[in-house]
């Protein structure tokens, strides 16, 4: 069962504005990554379902997050089918994210009162997802689609839409400022936040500092 109610998870995503996106097969390393972000002010974290046995990592990490990062919502991303979504919901995921729209995942999440963020690339897909009950939609891949300019353009006719852009987001003042000005509700940020150097050296303090600075640049 999720820790937070749907409305509270949405509020955490919007109020923070930056959602780290991360996967590693090592549960202990993943715990350090999550805690480093939490110490930097992050309140929503997307664990991506990208490796064999990824669900086992999530199962071990989620109790840690509830204990050591009590104000953080932990979601599951890169979900590509309803059975996988159901599995993560059963393990307590606070939200589900996909790179595309999965029609059978929408009612599954709605039934449980869990935010589902489907990947969208057009205004039609965004409106369709909203009609189905998706409160926040994920624009993906945000860079190739058109970047901040694309988001600004699509929000012109639908300014009430809540968009989280993922892809081409970097812990950089100019980059995050541009995304914030586009009108996004949040951004998802992955490899640029968790560099190979940090993963090798274990300098998680650098991730914490990058999160603090990124929140300032984004204006959360």
MOVEN-V343291 format. One record per run of one state. SS is the DSSP state (A for helix, B for strand, O for the rest). FROM is the first residue (numbers start at 1). LEN is the number of residues. Records with the same first field share a line. If there is no record, write none. Layout:
BEGIN
SS=FROM-LEN ; FROM-LEN
END
This chain:
BEGIN
O=1-5 ; 17-1 ; 23-4 ; 40-4 ; 49-5 ; 69-4 ; 78-4 ; 91-4 ; 98-5 ; 113-2 ; 118-1 ; 121-2 ; 132-4 ; 140-2 ; 146-1 ; 158-4 ; 167-6 ; 183-3 ; 190-6 ; 202-2 ; 219-2
A=6-11 ; 27-13 ; 54-15 ; 82-9 ; 103-10 ; 123-9 ; 142-4 ; 147-11 ; 173-10 ; 196-6 ; 204-15
B=18-5 ; 44-5 ; 73-5 ; 95-3 ; 115-3 ; 119-2 ; 136-4 ; 162-5 ; 186-4
END
